[in-house]
């Protein structure tokens, strides 16, 4: 039985817990002035509005150092549709994320002001108009100095995003992780689609071609050397066979040297991973990268001058367990953790 002193102590503990619950039920700021997602120690993961990592929603990028933004389209898809639902599902699965990176000891929410700024208002009936809308939205985001972390959507979106990025930063280096080179010229007579974005980027001078690496490329092709065009532009092509059975830490040391101190964009197609790990995508190819290798690539970008990142091609209709979207959410968090100015604990 409790004595009177024990009862008073118990009452105080209950009051403290109630105060914590009340604070955690809303989006709140830390004492350092950064947005901090509520902890699942006090707020149920399944509660609340679905934002990336349970971060606050903000209607613009004003005042932010980095922002998660969705581009829900699959109008440029050549095979299985459904990527238009990718941003929504990634946000739902991101409730498992916590505030710190236990492996790298990164503390993004003690370093940068971050929020979820919602989705681009795309036109599902007109891909060219959608590209215009994406480009204009990203111009506004980048004008604030904010670094966009994008949830796709099919890979078409990289083209208008890079148009806006290059307007601000000039030609950028590119770390492109994918099963496919996405350097086709046309598909069914169309110049814009998820298989063509990086050819369009080269044609418009958006990329610093000597600072482009494509990792994980594989699958059957339309010619004996499906990646000849990439090599002719000066890209470094790392086919998946070079990645089998090994750590990619040494590769990323070489990539960091290749990229130097100039601005770099990171584009990660979820189909770079083997479909055994990430089946929820539109154009899967067997014998891909592992999630461990995906983490090695992203963590290997630490120290680069990253000016934007995307994670694309999550198709929830083919993701029956939610594991593909969960993996995507974690990879996006890892991208946040390697942005410039992130604090790391020793």
Beta strands, then each sheet from edge to edge (+ up, - down):
strand 1: 28-29
strand 2: 35-36
strand 3: 66-71
strand 4: 114-119
strand 5: 147-152
strand 6: 172-177
strand 7: 207-217
strand 8: 236-239
strand 9: 263-269
strand 10: 305-312
sheet 1: 1+ 2-
sheet 2: 4+ 3+ 5+ 10+ 9+ 6+ 7+ 8+
end
